[in-house]
């Protein structure tokens, strides 16, 4: 696995661990938001960024 990939995965894992420690239950990563949008059947989700997914899930 390339070093950049390992670094990115490590940072993402650290962010998830921090949210778990702080008690944040709302999904934060784009991947988590995408999965929730997929469950809800939100159209156009594959082209949305993290902020757009968050807005679509709220409204």
GUKOL-891536 format. One record per residue: residue in three letters; x, y, z of N, C-alpha, C in turn. Coordinates in Angstrom, 3 decimals, always signed. Each point is the difference from the previous one (the first is absolute). Layout:
N
+------+----------+----------+----------+----------+----------+----------+----------+----------+----------+
! resn !      n_u !      n_v !      n_w !     ca_u !     ca_v !     ca_w !      c_u !      c_v !      c_w !
+------+----------+----------+----------+----------+----------+----------+----------+----------+----------+
!  ALA !        X !        Y !        Z !        X !        Y !        Z !        X !        Y !        Z !
...
+------+----------+----------+----------+----------+----------+----------+----------+----------+----------+
This chain:
59
+------+----------+----------+----------+----------+----------+----------+----------+----------+----------+
! resn !      n_u !      n_v !      n_w !     ca_u !     ca_v !     ca_w !      c_u !      c_v !      c_w !
+------+----------+----------+----------+----------+----------+----------+----------+----------+----------+
!  UNK !   +0.850 !   -1.170 !   +0.000 !   -0.850 !   +1.170 !   +0.000 !   +0.903 !   +1.242 !   +0.000 !
!  UNK !   -0.288 !   +0.982 !   -0.870 !   +0.822 !   +1.215 !   -0.055 !   -0.024 !   +0.767 !   +1.326 !
!  UNK !   +1.083 !   +0.696 !   +0.271 !   +0.116 !   +0.749 !   +1.252 !   -1.112 !   +1.040 !   +0.142 !
!  UNK !   -0.366 !   +0.674 !   -1.106 !   -1.061 !   +1.015 !   +0.073 !   -1.319 !   -0.620 !   +0.455 !
!  UNK !   -0.279 !   -1.198 !   -0.481 !   -1.238 !   -0.687 !   +0.375 !   +0.027 !   -0.357 !   +1.478 !
!  UNK !   +1.134 !   -0.520 !   +0.460 !   +0.117 !   -0.356 !   +1.417 !   -0.164 !   +1.233 !   +0.875 !
!  UNK !   +0.600 !   +1.111 !   -0.423 !   -0.098 !   +1.240 !   +0.760 !   -1.446 !   +0.482 !   +0.053 !
!  UNK !   -0.678 !   -0.019 !   -1.137 !   -1.393 !   +0.452 !   -0.053 !   -0.889 !   -0.885 !   +0.867 !
!  UNK !   +0.200 !   -1.297 !   -0.076 !   -0.799 !   -0.917 !   +0.812 !   +0.278 !   +0.201 !   +1.482 !
!  UNK !   +1.245 !   +0.257 !   +0.338 !   +0.352 !   +0.253 !   +1.397 !   -0.666 !   +1.251 !   +0.529 !
!  UNK !   -0.016 !   +1.055 !   -0.808 !   -0.648 !   +1.250 !   +0.412 !   -1.501 !   -0.181 !   +0.149 !
!  UNK !   -0.607 !   -0.737 !   -0.923 !   -1.438 !   -0.242 !   +0.076 !   -0.323 !   -0.825 !   +1.244 !
!  UNK !   +0.805 !   -1.016 !   +0.267 !   -0.208 !   -0.824 !   +1.188 !   +0.138 !   +0.810 !   +1.273 !
!  UNK !   +0.959 !   +0.911 !   +0.032 !   +0.191 !   +0.856 !   +1.164 !   -1.204 !   +0.915 !   +0.204 !
!  UNK !   -0.562 !   +0.513 !   -1.086 !   -1.177 !   +0.868 !   +0.101 !   -1.198 !   -0.769 !   +0.544 !
!  UNK !   -0.182 !   -1.221 !   -0.464 !   -1.111 !   -0.831 !   +0.481 !   +0.187 !   -0.305 !   +1.479 !
!  UNK !   +1.216 !   -0.357 !   +0.390 !   +0.283 !   -0.300 !   +1.405 !   -0.263 !   +1.219 !   +0.877 !
!  UNK !   +0.375 !   +1.183 !   -0.471 !   -0.238 !   +1.226 !   +0.761 !   -1.489 !   +0.245 !   +0.198 !
!  UNK !   -0.795 !   -0.209 !   -1.055 !   -1.451 !   +0.185 !   +0.123 !   -0.586 !   -0.977 !   +0.997 !
!  UNK !   +0.483 !   -1.229 !   -0.016 !   -0.505 !   -1.001 !   +0.937 !   +0.330 !   +0.397 !   +1.428 !
!  UNK !   +1.210 !   +0.522 !   +0.213 !   +0.396 !   +0.423 !   +1.346 !   -0.801 !   +1.206 !   +0.462 !
!  UNK !   -0.330 !   +0.894 !   -0.924 !   -0.705 !   +1.221 !   +0.377 !   -1.512 !   -0.190 !   +0.041 !
!  UNK !   -0.476 !   -1.171 !   -0.379 !   -1.425 !   -0.286 !   +0.076 !   -0.794 !   +0.483 !   -1.196 !
!  UNK !   +0.652 !   +0.456 !   -1.064 !   -0.718 !   +0.456 !   -1.189 !   -0.641 !   -1.179 !   -0.714 !
!  UNK !   -1.303 !   +0.032 !   -0.161 !   -0.688 !   -1.129 !   -0.622 !   -0.362 !   +0.278 !   -1.457 !
!  UNK !   +0.117 !   +1.248 !   -0.423 !   -0.355 !   +0.354 !   -1.372 !   +1.130 !   -0.399 !   -0.948 !
!  UNK !   -0.320 !   -0.632 !   -1.147 !   +1.055 !   -0.365 !   -0.954 !   +0.732 !   +1.242 !   -0.497 !
!  UNK !   +1.292 !   -0.093 !   -0.152 !   +0.778 !   +1.170 !   -0.399 !   +0.776 !   -0.186 !   -1.296 !
!  UNK !   +0.537 !   -1.187 !   -0.260 !   +0.805 !   -0.162 !   -1.208 !   -0.909 !   -0.074 !   -1.219 !
!  UNK !   +0.561 !   +0.293 !   -1.177 !   -0.794 !   -0.069 !   -1.223 !   -0.519 !   -1.412 !   -0.205 !
!  UNK !   +0.833 !   -0.972 !   +0.301 !   -0.405 !   -1.393 !   -0.188 !   -1.196 !   -0.347 !   +0.896 !
!  UNK !   +0.025 !   +0.442 !   +1.249 !   -1.118 !   -0.255 !   +0.912 !   -1.264 !   +0.703 !   -0.492 !
!  UNK !   +0.155 !   +1.256 !   -0.436 !   -1.144 !   +0.750 !   -0.513 !   -0.548 !   -0.648 !   -1.269 !
!  UNK !   +0.904 !   -0.463 !   -0.875 !   -0.419 !   -0.658 !   -1.242 !   -0.807 !   -1.258 !   +0.306 !
!  UNK !   +0.464 !   -0.788 !   +0.943 !   -0.725 !   -1.228 !   +0.358 !   -1.398 !   +0.310 !   +0.522 !
!  UNK !   -0.111 !   +1.052 !   +0.803 !   -1.316 !   +0.393 !   +0.513 !   -0.891 !   +0.487 !   -1.141 !
!  UNK !   +0.561 !   +0.779 !   -0.930 !   -0.760 !   +0.474 !   -1.161 !   -0.447 !   -1.181 !   -0.857 !
!  UNK !   +0.848 !   -1.003 !   -0.110 !   -0.329 !   -1.204 !   -0.762 !   -1.186 !   -0.721 !   +0.647 !
!  UNK !   +0.026 !   -0.106 !   +1.322 !   -1.105 !   -0.643 !   +0.729 !   -1.314 !   +0.742 !   -0.227 !
!  UNK !   +0.083 !   +1.339 !   -0.058 !   -1.202 !   +0.826 !   -0.164 !   -0.402 !   +0.195 !   -1.457 !
!  UNK !   +0.828 !   -0.468 !   -0.928 !   -0.330 !   +0.097 !   -1.420 !   +0.083 !   +1.403 !   -0.565 !
!  UNK !   +0.940 !   +0.800 !   +0.475 !   +0.159 !   +1.376 !   -0.477 !   +0.626 !   -0.016 !   -1.391 !
!  UNK !   -0.685 !   +0.584 !   -1.001 !   +0.537 !   -0.004 !   -1.369 !   +1.191 !   +0.944 !   -0.147 !
!  UNK !   +0.935 !   -0.354 !   -0.876 !   +1.162 !   +0.831 !   -0.283 !   +1.086 !   -0.052 !   +1.058 !
!  UNK !   -0.112 !   -0.905 !   +0.939 !   +0.935 !   -0.052 !   +1.131 !   +1.439 !   -0.291 !   -0.416 !
!  UNK !   +0.194 !   -0.746 !   -1.080 !   +1.368 !   -0.360 !   -0.395 !   +0.802 !   +1.209 !   -0.469 !
!  UNK !   -0.679 !   +1.046 !   -0.446 !   +0.691 !   +1.204 !   -0.473 !   +0.105 !   +1.072 !   +1.078 !
!  UNK !   -0.575 !   -0.252 !   +1.165 !   -0.007 !   +0.991 !   +1.078 !   +1.265 !   -0.083 !   +0.845 !
!  UNK !   +0.414 !   +1.160 !   +0.471 !   +1.103 !   +0.070 !   +0.957 !   -0.540 !   -0.184 !   +1.408 !
!  UNK !   +0.877 !   +0.057 !   +0.962 !   -0.379 !   -0.212 !   +1.390 !   -1.062 !   +1.000 !   +0.476 !
!  UNK !   +0.209 !   +1.281 !   -0.283 !   -0.943 !   +1.027 !   +0.444 !   -1.363 !   -0.161 !   -0.664 !
!  UNK !   +0.010 !   -0.315 !   -1.294 !   -1.263 !   -0.194 !   -0.720 !   -0.763 !   -1.201 !   +0.555 !
!  UNK !   +0.709 !   -1.071 !   +0.294 !   -0.648 !   -1.182 !   +0.576 !   -0.612 !   +0.339 !   +1.355 !
!  UNK !   +0.736 !   +0.755 !   +0.800 !   -0.491 !   +0.388 !   +1.319 !   -1.286 !   +0.821 !   -0.120 !
!  UNK !   -0.016 !   +0.959 !   -0.939 !   -1.207 !   +0.821 !   -0.210 !   -1.166 !   -0.846 !   -0.489 !
!  UNK !   +0.269 !   -0.913 !   -0.932 !   -1.061 !   -0.853 !   -0.547 !   -0.593 !   -0.895 !   +1.080 !
!  UNK !   +0.822 !   -0.470 !   +0.908 !   -0.485 !   -0.870 !   +1.071 !   -0.801 !   +0.780 !   +1.042 !
!  UNK !   +0.334 !   +1.266 !   +0.187 !   -0.734 !   +0.826 !   +0.971 !   -1.377 !   +0.398 !   -0.526 !
!  UNK !   -0.067 !   +0.287 !   -1.305 !   -1.239 !   +0.539 !   -0.544 !   -0.648 !   -0.934 !   -0.883 !
+------+----------+----------+----------+----------+----------+----------+----------+----------+----------+
